Amino acid sequence: MTTDNQVTFSFADEYTQLLTDLHNDYCRDEPKDVLQYCADFFNRKLAEQRIQLRDQHAFDFTDNHPLANAEHDTHTFQWQTAQDDDDDDAIDEDDDDFDDEERDNFSTAPLSSSMMMPTNYRRDRRTSVSAESIAPTHSQDFPKTVIPKTPEQCERIRFSVGNNFLFKHLDEEQSQDVVNAMEEKQVNQGDTIIEQGAVGDFFYIVDSGTFDCFIRQADGSSKKVTSYEASGSFGELALMYNAPRAATIVATSPSIVWALDRVTFRTILMEHTSRKRKMYESFLEDVPLLKSLKTYERQKIADALESIYFEPGQVVIQQGDIGDQFYLIEAGEALVYKLDENGVQQQVHHYHRGAYFGGKC
Ligand SMILES: Nc1ncnc2c1ncn2[C@@H]1O[C@@H]2COP(=O)(O)O[C@H]2[C@H]1O
C-alpha cells in the first residue's frame, strides 16, 4: 500500500484505462474464448509497451550496448562527446584516439554522383563516438548510395542477404536500396577488417571466405568468440550505438565481403534489428536453455526470432512432419501428444513459457 495519493491515482488511472480498452475491444470482437482473448490483449499491450519504452529510452550506451555487461574490456575505449560540425578543428587537434587509420581498414570508392549527402553528414570527417540516440537516420535525410554493379554482383548480394536474418523483413524497395549501396571488397587472408576500439563506418556481410572474431581480455590477450562464413554479417554494433568497434575481425581465408555504409545501415536495417533485440531481451534471458549464453549471443538469437500467434487448439507441429522450425514458447502453453501402439493419442508433455521444441529431426 502506498501513502502517496498521486502515485495511487496514476496507477488506478492506467488500470482503469486498460480495462476500459479491453472491455471496448471485447464488445467489438465478441470472442468465444474469453480467457484467451484477455491473455492475448494483455500480451499485445505488453509488447507495445516494450517497444514504446525502447523508443523513449535515450539508448544510453552503458544501458544498452551489449558491452555494458562487463563481458568486454571496455576500459580500453575512449569515449567522445558528440560534436557539432563547427567543432571539427577542435576534435582533430584533441582527439588522437580515433585517427583515420583507426577506422575500418578500408577506404571506399568515391561516392557515386547519384548520392546526395544531407547537410549534417560529412563522410570525410571522423565520426564522434558518443551516447547518441539510437533513433534511426530519418528517411527524408536518407542519401541513397548507388554503387554501380554487374548483374552477377547483384545476384551474389541477393543470395548473401537472402540467407541472413537481418534482411528478411525488407520490402522490395529497401532490398534494392541495400543492393545499390553495397560495395564489394576483397580481403586477404590475415587482414584485419575490423579493429576493436576503432571507429566503425561499415556493416559487412560475407560473400565468400571466413573470418574469426576476437575480443581483448583484461589481461591483454585476445579471445576468439565466434567465426563467420558466407552470408554471415558483422559490424552492426558500432553503427547502432555510435560506439567503438567491440571486437577485432580477421580474415582466415581469402574473402569477399559486401560493405554497407553507416547511413544506409541506420536508415534501413537498424530500427528493426534493435527493436527485435530489445523486445526479446528479457524473454531470452529467462529461457533456461539460453541462460549460459552471453548477452550478444542472445541478441543474435533474437535476430532470428519471429513471433507467431496460434489459436487455442491449433496444431503447431504434426507427428511425422519434417521438422524445419525451432519453437520457443514466448507466451501461453502447449500440449504434446504422441500416438501409442494402438494409434491413440496420448499426452506426453505440457510446455510452458520458455520451453522449446521442434528443429530439424
Ligand atoms: N561477443 C561479441 N561482442 C561484441 N561484438 C561481437 C561479438 N561477437 C561478434 N561480434 C561482432 O564483432 C563486431 C565488431 O564491430 P562492431 O562492434 O561494430 O559489431 C560487432 C559484432 O558484429
Ligand as a Chemical Component Dictionary entry (heavy atoms), coordinates in Angstrom:
data_LIG
# 
_chem_comp.id                   LIG 
_chem_comp.type                 NON-POLYMER 
_chem_comp.pdbx_formal_charge   0 
_chem_comp.three_letter_code    LIG 
# 
loop_
_chem_comp_atom.comp_id 
_chem_comp_atom.atom_id 
_chem_comp_atom.alt_atom_id 
_chem_comp_atom.type_symbol 
_chem_comp_atom.charge 
_chem_comp_atom.model_Cartn_x 
_chem_comp_atom.model_Cartn_y 
_chem_comp_atom.model_Cartn_z 
_chem_comp_atom.pdbx_ordinal 
LIG N1  N1  N 0 30.609 -11.295 -28.325 1  
LIG C1  C1  C 0 30.608 -10.226 -29.138 2  
LIG N2  N2  N 0 30.583 -8.990  -28.609 3  
LIG C2  C2  C 0 30.606 -7.923  -29.410 4  
LIG N3  N3  N 0 30.659 -7.966  -30.766 5  
LIG C3  C3  C 0 30.691 -9.164  -31.329 6  
LIG C4  C4  C 0 30.661 -10.342 -30.556 7  
LIG N4  N4  N 0 30.683 -11.388 -31.388 8  
LIG C5  C5  C 0 30.705 -10.880 -32.612 9  
LIG N5  N5  N 0 30.726 -9.529  -32.604 10 
LIG C6  C6  C 0 30.736 -8.672  -33.803 11 
LIG O1  O1  O 0 32.003 -8.034  -33.881 12 
LIG C7  C7  C 0 31.757 -6.731  -34.353 13 
LIG C8  C8  C 0 32.844 -5.723  -34.128 14 
LIG O2  O2  O 0 32.388 -4.475  -34.623 15 
LIG P1  P1  P 0 31.015 -3.901  -34.021 16 
LIG O3  O3  O 0 31.230 -3.573  -32.598 17 
LIG O4  O4  O 0 30.528 -2.836  -34.916 18 
LIG O5  O5  O 0 29.995 -5.133  -34.138 19 
LIG C9  C9  C 0 30.497 -6.334  -33.611 20 
LIG C10 C10 C 0 29.668 -7.570  -33.799 21 
LIG O6  O6  O 0 29.064 -7.555  -35.068 22 
# 
loop_
_chem_comp_bond.comp_id 
_chem_comp_bond.atom_id_1 
_chem_comp_bond.atom_id_2 
_chem_comp_bond.value_order 
_chem_comp_bond.pdbx_ordinal 
LIG N1  C1  SING 1  
LIG C1  N2  SING 2  
LIG C1  C4  DOUB 3  
LIG N2  C2  DOUB 4  
LIG C2  N3  SING 5  
LIG N3  C3  DOUB 6  
LIG C3  C4  SING 7  
LIG C3  N5  SING 8  
LIG C4  N4  SING 9  
LIG N4  C5  DOUB 10 
LIG C5  N5  SING 11 
LIG N5  C6  SING 12 
LIG C6  O1  SING 13 
LIG C6  C10 SING 14 
LIG O1  C7  SING 15 
LIG C7  C8  SING 16 
LIG C7  C9  SING 17 
LIG C8  O2  SING 18 
LIG O2  P1  SING 19 
LIG P1  O3  DOUB 20 
LIG P1  O4  SING 21 
LIG P1  O5  SING 22 
LIG O5  C9  SING 23 
LIG C9  C10 SING 24 
LIG C10 O6  SING 25 
# 
